[in-house]
Amino acid sequence: MKTFLSIRPLLRSVRRGHLSDNEKRVLHGLVRYTDMKDRELSDVLGMKHSTVTTIKHRLAKEEYFSRKRIPYLQNLGCEMLGVTYAEFNPAVSAEARVEKARERIEIYDELFYSVGETNYGFSLSFSKNYTNIEKISDIRTQLFAELGLLEATFPTQMVFPLETSDIVRFFDYSRLLASDFGIDDEDAESRGEFVKGDPATLKTREKMVFYALVSYPDARDGTIAEKTGLSKHTISNIRRRLEERGLIRTITIPNLNKLGFEILCLGHTKYSPRTPFDSGTIDMSYIDTDSVMFLAAKRFENFTLSIYKTYEDFKVENSALIRYLKENEMIADMPLIRLYSIKRMITIKDLVFGPFVKQLLDLDVDF
């Protein structure tokens, strides 16, 4: 199999923004080491604890980042990750389309991330089974058709069974920031997300705390205690157990708009039956680049979300990828690419997991 030289060094240019070097280091650290306390992070960064805490509070106040708690549901009855994208009639404004979608589609618990722009839109979902994903897909297609929102093509849907797919990256921005800030982070590796294992069971109180933690990711243990009626000590113990069992993890999401990033790229690649996706044999430096913050793959296709500051950055990376795939006869058709303006994007659902967790765990609570 022929290969080209990796393009990663081409994208590691330092772009100066409004942040100081220390602010960049702290922001990257918050994104890279999501589970660390401020004192641990200060040791890793080689900075004073008080400096890290002060910068962190300033970045939070100026909305340079937000926190989300990701529920790892693959061993709790969730079987698959779904991706849907569509091309829309540009005669209908994105605002009007989004309003209709909120009323009739985005109410479904399974959908946790949904984005719209003038011509395009996509959503991500978790599901207990294929039937639920297909049900939502049918409703979505029918509604968009009734409203005259669709172009000639139907929405495209991909299903990634968690037992047989590789979720290589799940909203991981650490390498993107390292590259943009000029921070050496060569030890950064793909963690592998949502790896299927033995079934997990939760007690009633654990389910309730799990749901509350996901629903209120910024809340401290004391606030969760008030909402659930449990003691702060109980909340802290259950939270730690959930984290230790790998059932929940806090991630940091940088504010891409404030940092000057302009383009979100959706990529969908279908592989030739003769050369299926295999991370052990494929040169992943072309597919899992520093720009990629989301990557889901199965044997004959993958889906990526990538972030760029300029169209030229996108062109360099995408051209190298296409050359690599074609040179090695890995694709029959060109990958589908959709570009979104980060400034113009309308985020309908932004990593909202609570409703589906409540459904999956069969909880009857309201807080």
C-alpha positions in Angstrom: 0.0 0.0 0.0 1.5 3.3 -1.0 1.5 6.2 1.4 2.3 9.9 1.4 4.2 11.8 4.1 2.0 12.9 7.0 0.7 16.4 6.7 0.4 17.0 10.5 3.5 19.3 10.7 1.9 21.6 8.1 -0.9 22.4 10.4 1.1 23.1 13.6 1.6 26.8 12.9 1.3 29.2 15.8 -1.5 31.7 15.4 -1.6 34.5 17.8 -5.0 35.3 19.3 -6.2 37.4 22.2 -5.0 35.0 24.8 -1.6 35.2 26.6 0.8 32.2 26.5 -0.2 31.3 30.0 -3.9 31.5 29.2 -3.4 29.3 26.2 -1.5 26.7 28.3 -4.3 26.7 31.0 -7.1 26.5 28.4 -5.3 23.6 26.6 -4.7 22.0 30.0 -8.4 22.2 30.9 -9.3 20.6 27.7 -6.5 18.0 27.7 -6.7 16.9 31.4 -10.4 17.0 32.0 -10.4 15.0 35.3 -7.6 17.0 37.0 -8.2 19.4 39.9 -6.5 22.8 39.7 -3.6 21.7 41.9 -2.9 18.6 39.8 -3.1 20.7 36.6 -0.7 23.3 38.0 1.9 20.5 38.6 1.5 19.2 35.0 1.7 22.8 33.6 4.6 23.8 35.8 2.7 26.8 37.0 1.6 28.1 40.4 -1.6 26.8 41.7 -2.9 30.3 42.3 -2.0 31.3 38.8 -3.9 28.4 37.2 -7.0 29.0 39.4 -7.0 32.7 38.6 -6.6 32.2 34.8 -9.2 29.4 34.9 -11.8 31.7 36.6 -11.0 34.5 34.1 -11.4 32.2 31.1 -14.7 30.9 32.5 -16.0 34.4 33.2 -15.2 35.4 29.6 -16.9 32.2 28.3 -13.8 30.7 26.7 -15.0 27.2 27.7 -17.9 25.3 29.0 -18.1 21.9 30.8 -20.2 18.9 29.9 -20.6 15.5 31.6 -20.6 12.7 29.1 -22.5 9.5 30.1 -20.9 6.3 28.9 -24.0 4.3 28.2 -22.7 1.4 26.1 -22.9 -1.0 29.1 -26.2 0.3 30.4 -28.4 -0.7 27.5 -27.5 1.8 24.8 -26.6 -0.1 21.6 -25.8 2.5 19.0 -24.7 5.9 17.9 -26.7 7.5 15.1 -25.6 10.3 12.6 -28.0 12.1 10.3 -27.2 14.9 7.9 -29.4 16.6 5.2 -29.3 19.2 2.5 -32.0 21.8 2.7 -33.9 24.1 0.5 -32.1 27.5 0.7 -35.3 29.3 0.1 -36.4 28.5 3.7 -34.4 30.3 6.3 -32.3 28.4 8.8 -34.2 30.1 11.6 -37.6 29.0 10.3 -36.3 25.4 9.8 -34.9 25.3 13.2 -38.1 26.4 14.8 -40.1 23.7 13.1 -37.4 21.1 14.0 -37.5 22.1 17.7 -41.3 21.6 17.7 -41.5 18.2 16.0 -38.1 16.5 15.9 -35.7 17.8 18.5 -38.1 16.8 21.3 -37.0 13.2 21.0 -34.8 12.1 23.9 -32.4 10.2 21.7 -31.0 13.3 19.9 -28.2 14.9 21.9 -26.5 17.2 19.4 -28.0 19.1 16.5 -26.7 21.8 14.3 -28.3 23.8 11.4 -27.0 26.2 8.8 -28.5 27.8 5.7 -28.2 24.8 3.4 -27.2 21.9 5.7 -27.9 20.3 9.1 -26.8 17.3 11.0 -27.6 15.6 14.3 -26.1 12.9 16.6 -28.1 10.5 18.7 -27.9 7.6 21.0 -30.4 4.8 20.9 -31.3 1.6 22.7 -31.9 -0.1 19.3 -32.1 0.4 15.6 -36.0 0.6 15.7 -35.9 3.9 17.7 -33.3 5.5 15.4 -35.3 4.5 12.3 -38.6 5.8 13.8 -37.0 9.3 14.4 -35.5 9.2 10.9 -38.9 8.5 9.3 -40.6 11.3 11.2 -37.8 13.7 10.4 -37.9 12.9 6.6 -41.7 13.2 6.5 -41.8 16.6 8.3 -39.0 18.1 6.2 -40.8 17.0 3.1 -44.1 18.4 4.2 -42.5 21.7 4.9 -40.7 21.8 1.6 -37.3 21.9 3.4 -35.6 19.1 1.6 -33.7 19.3 -1.7 -34.0 16.3 -4.0 -32.1 14.0 -1.8 -33.3 12.2 1.4 -31.4 12.8 4.7 -28.4 10.4 5.0 -28.3 8.3 8.1 -25.4 6.3 9.5 -25.7 3.9 12.4 -22.6 2.9 14.4 -23.3 -0.1 16.7 -21.2 0.5 19.8 -20.2 -3.2 20.0 -18.7 -3.3 16.5 -17.7 0.3 15.8 -14.7 2.4 16.9 -15.6 5.8 18.4 -12.1 7.1 18.2 -12.8 10.7 19.3 -15.8 12.2 21.0 -15.7 16.0 21.1 -12.0 16.0 21.9 -10.5 19.4 21.2 -7.1 18.9 22.9 -5.0 18.3 19.8 -6.8 21.1 17.9 -5.8 23.6 20.6 -2.3 22.2 21.0 -1.7 22.7 17.3 -3.2 26.1 17.2 -1.5 27.3 20.3 1.9 25.8 19.4 1.9 23.5 22.4 4.0 20.3 22.2 1.6 17.5 23.0 3.0 14.5 21.2 1.8 12.2 23.9 -1.8 12.9 23.0 -3.4 9.6 21.8 -6.9 8.6 20.9 -8.5 7.2 24.0 -11.1 5.1 22.3 -14.6 6.0 23.5 -17.7 3.9 24.4 -15.8 0.6 24.4 -18.3 -2.2 25.0 -17.8 -4.4 28.0 -19.8 -6.3 30.6 -23.3 -5.0 31.4 -23.4 -2.6 34.3 -26.2 -2.2 36.8 -27.0 0.8 38.9 -29.0 1.1 42.1 -32.0 3.5 42.2 -30.0 6.3 44.0 -27.1 5.9 41.6 -29.4 6.2 38.6 -30.9 9.4 40.1 -27.5 11.0 40.8 -26.3 9.9 37.3 -29.2 11.7 35.7 -28.7 14.8 37.8 -25.0 15.0 37.1 -25.5 14.7 33.4 -28.5 17.2 33.4 -26.6 19.8 35.4 -22.9 19.5 34.4 -21.8 22.8 36.0 -23.5 22.0 39.3 -21.4 21.2 42.4 -22.2 18.2 44.6 -24.0 20.5 47.0 -26.4 21.7 44.3 -27.0 18.1 43.1 -27.8 17.2 46.7 -30.4 19.9 47.0 -32.1 18.7 43.7 -32.1 15.0 44.6 -32.8 15.3 48.4 -29.7 13.3 49.2 -26.8 14.4 51.3 -23.7 16.1 49.8 -21.6 13.2 51.2 -23.8 10.7 49.4 -23.6 12.6 46.1 -19.8 12.9 46.3 -19.4 9.1 46.9 -21.8 8.1 44.1 -20.2 10.6 41.7 -16.7 9.2 42.4 -18.0 5.6 42.0 -19.5 6.5 38.6 -16.3 8.1 37.5 -14.2 5.2 38.7 -16.4 2.8 36.8 -16.0 4.8 33.6 -19.7 5.6 33.4 -19.4 9.3 33.4 -16.7 11.8 32.5 -16.4 15.6 32.5 -15.1 17.2 29.3 -14.2 20.8 28.5 -15.5 22.4 25.3 -13.6 25.5 24.1 -15.5 28.4 22.6 -14.4 28.0 19.0 -15.9 31.3 17.9 -14.0 33.3 20.5 -10.8 31.5 19.5 -11.1 32.5 15.9 -12.1 29.2 14.3 -14.3 29.6 11.3 -15.1 26.3 9.7 -16.7 23.0 10.9 -16.3 20.3 8.4 -18.5 17.2 8.3 -16.9 14.3 6.4 -18.5 11.0 5.4 -16.2 8.4 3.8 -17.3 5.0 2.4 -14.5 2.5 1.9 -14.0 -0.1 -0.8 -14.9 -3.6 0.1 -11.4 -4.6 -0.8 -9.9 -2.1 1.7 -12.1 -1.8 4.8 -11.3 0.6 7.6 -8.7 -0.8 9.9 -6.9 1.6 12.2 -4.1 -1.0 12.5 -3.2 -0.8 8.8 -4.4 2.6 7.7 -2.2 5.6 8.1 -4.3 7.4 10.7 -2.4 10.6 10.4 -4.5 11.4 7.4 -7.9 10.5 8.9 -7.4 11.3 12.6 -5.7 14.6 12.2 -5.2 17.4 14.8 -8.2 19.1 13.4 -10.6 16.1 14.1 -12.6 16.4 17.2 -15.1 13.6 16.5 -14.4 10.3 14.7 -16.7 7.3 14.5 -15.8 4.4 12.2 -17.0 1.0 11.3 -15.7 -1.5 8.7 -16.7 0.3 5.5 -17.4 3.9 6.5 -16.5 6.6 8.9 -17.8 10.0 10.0 -15.7 12.9 11.1 -16.2 16.4 12.5 -13.2 18.7 12.0 -12.4 22.3 12.9 -10.4 24.9 10.9 -9.5 28.5 11.2 -9.2 29.1 7.4 -10.5 27.5 4.2 -6.8 27.1 3.2 -6.2 24.9 6.2 -9.2 22.8 5.2 -8.0 22.5 1.6 -4.5 21.4 2.5 -5.7 18.7 4.9 -8.6 17.5 2.7 -6.4 17.3 -0.5 -3.9 15.2 1.3 -6.6 12.9 2.6 -8.1 12.4 -0.9 -4.7 11.7 -2.5 -4.0 9.1 0.2 -7.3 7.4 -0.2 -7.2 7.3 -4.0 -3.6 6.4 -4.3 -4.2 3.4 -2.1 -7.5 2.5 -3.8 -9.4 2.7 -0.6 -12.5 4.4 -1.9 -14.9 3.9 -4.9 -16.6 7.3 -4.5 -15.3 10.7 -3.3 -16.0 11.3 0.4 -18.9 13.6 1.1 -17.8 17.0 2.6 -20.0 19.7 4.1 -18.6 22.9 5.4 -20.4 24.9 8.1 -19.6 28.5 9.1 -19.1 28.4 12.9 -20.3 32.0 13.2 -23.6 31.3 11.3 -24.3 27.9 12.8 -27.4 27.5 14.9 -26.9 24.9 17.7 -30.3 23.4 18.5 -29.0 20.8 21.0 -25.6 21.1 22.5 -24.6 17.8 24.1 -27.9 17.4 25.9 -27.9 13.8 27.4 -30.3 14.1 30.4 -33.5 13.1 28.6 -32.1 10.0 27.1 -30.4 8.9 30.3 -33.7 9.3 32.1 -35.4 7.2 29.4 -32.7 4.5 29.3 -32.6 4.1 33.1 -36.4 4.1 33.3 -36.4 6.9 35.9 -39.5 8.6 37.1 -38.0 11.9 38.4 -38.5 15.5 37.6 -35.8 18.0 38.7 
